[in-house]
Amino acid sequence: VQLVESGGGLVQPGGSLRLSCAASGFTFSSYEMTWHRRAPGKARELVATISGTGRTTDYADSVKGRFTISRDNAKNTGYLQMNSLKPDDTAVYYCRAERAYATYWGQGTQVTVSS
């Protein structure tokens, strides 16, 4: 079982990044997927949620209107499109797949927003 994030990096304020979360070893479409982030000195924050089918999404107020969560179950991959990035978005971003009695986390990818 594995979740592997990619797509992080350094971006200027106002820029965009797309994070990917590649799943393997389990039936990805049966799991709700979430993106979380942890900034230095702060608690982990739930950023966005998407249902297994992809029909339902939800966002933290801090990213609503700027971030979009999506998934391609045929490719066993989830995404987080991040636009209009701000320095406050700097954090390690983690994807998580969860259903009853099973939760999997990725290793995280660093996103740094700085000029």
Secondary structure, 3 states (H helix, E strand, C coil): CEEEEECCEEECCCCCEEEEEEEECCCHHHCEEEEEEECCCCCCEEEEEECCCCCCEEECCCCCCCEEEEEEHHHCEEEEEECCCCHHHCEEEEEEEEECCEEEECCCEEEEECC
